[in-house]
Every structure is written in C-alpha cells, then in structure tokens.
Amino acid sequence: MTFDNHIIVCPIEHSSAHEIKDKTVVLKTSSLDNVSIAVEKFKNNNNIIHAVLFVPDKPLSEFNFDIALPNCKIVCFASKLGEYSILRKQFPYIHKNKILFFFEPNSEESFLSVKLLSTLNIAVGFKLNSKDILWQDLLDICFHTLYSKASHYIFEPINYLISDFKKEGTIHIESSYFDNFRRYLHLSDTTMQLALTQDDLKNKNFIADGFESLLLKETETVYEKKIAEWHAVFIENKPCATCVAWRLCNGSFLSYCDKGMSEPVAFFSEILEAIQSKNNRVGEISI
C-alpha cells in the first residue's frame, strides 16, 4: 500500500499511543525524562524506533542531559542555548548521548549557536523549512563547514548531502529533520489525525483521520496529487523548470521565486556545485 513504508512521527505523550502497533516511529517529546521507558513500551507493541525527537520549550541550559537515554538516534529542535556557563557542564553527556541539535537559520543567535557547538564537535544542523531564513549568512556558514581545516562537526544538511549524494535525481535534504512527506507522516498531539508535513500539522491540514483512513482510496488520491505537484512546475514553465538548484530544493521555495526573490536559488546552486566538487574528495574534509 501507499503508506506502508512511511515513518510515523508520534508524540510520546499522546493519549492513544498505546494503540500504535507494528509501525516505524519517531517519538516526539518536550522532555527527555522517562524517554527510555516510553521507548520500551513502543517496542513492546512491535514498533521499530527510528529516532527520538526532542522539542524543548525552554533553553537547553535548563535541561539535564546526564540521564540514561535509549540507544537510538536522538534529534533536538532547539531554539536557544541559554546560559553557556551552565550548559557547558552538560557537553560530556551530550557527546555521550550523540544528540543532534537543529536550529532555525533566521537569527544571529542561531548562527552563533551552531558555530559554537560545531567547533566542540557536537552534532548540529539547520532546518531549512524555517521562516525568514537568512540565506547569505546560511551560505557563508555552509562554505565554512565545507572548507575549514579546523576540527569541527560538518553540520546538517551539508553532512546529509555528502553522505547521501548521488549524481542524478533529487536529494531530499528535509529527510534529515523528518519533514519529507514521501517518507514521514505526522500524528496530531491530541487526535489520531495525520499530516504530511510539519507545517501541515501546525496548520491542522490533515490527510487522514486515523491509520485506518490511510487505506482509503480518497487518502491515496490526495497523497498522489501531492507527489505530482512538481509536474505543474514544468507544465506551467515556472522558473524551477530550468533551475540548476531543483535537485536540492524540489520546488519547496517556489514562493520566493514567484515574488522575484532569488536567494534560495543562489544558495542551493552554489551548495550543489560545492558538494559536487567535494564528492570525490570527502576524505579531505576535516571532521
């Protein structure tokens, strides 16, 4: 079936979480307390744990990372570091638990946070589904992580592009932060409704009302229309039809081009060229 291989992004605190069985899941939580217990409960329902997604509602310095966490991929959508003098004491535990921190590339504070954590070899990245992206700053820091000889973590999505690079076809960098609708579905915090993207979830634009609804022809038709949206780019001869950055952006930033804004085109074009030139010399990049 259409959705058999999709991964479900599911809130740990969901009241009906115990009903989820035989799925591959990303467990989303606002607290790392008792995550290990929740993981075991989901495993007992024959679910496969793809990752844990930590979405804190406070600065990172207000959390304790010196806790037992499950042996799986752990990703954090961070907003602020908080008090550095407090957070620095947590760095050994963050390293130990191999947590990957994503920030939104729309403020000077976010760029400073990523630079700082990267130099400490802490896994970091930027979510490109953010609003008000500072494209030139993002391009500058991406080139820095690609060409700097100093020891640092090559952050996402650059690391994802290097590891998943292919010479032909599209590359869905949004998979690195669980927002590729071809691979992930997002469960509502309060109901069993499912959305295709993080924005759809936020805007309550649901594709299905429960897992059973995924089997309906109507749901499959909506999904197929979503998959085919890119066809309109070529039929209507939009700028994306001849854009060299298409392989990376997949039309996700068409609204910028419609407004005459070329920043995403410049960013993805230059990053693609840099990755292609580095592809055969990955070993030269300092990690």
Helices and strands as residue ranges (DSSP letters): E 7-11, G 17-19, E 24-29, H 35-44, E 48-54, G 60-62, E 74-77, H 84-87, G 88-90, H 91-97, E 99-103, H 108-119, E 124-126, H 135-147, H 158-163, G 173-177, E 184-187, E 193-195, H 198-202, E 208-209, G 211-215, H 217-227, H 229-235, G 239-242, H 246-249, H 254-258, H 263-278, G 279-284
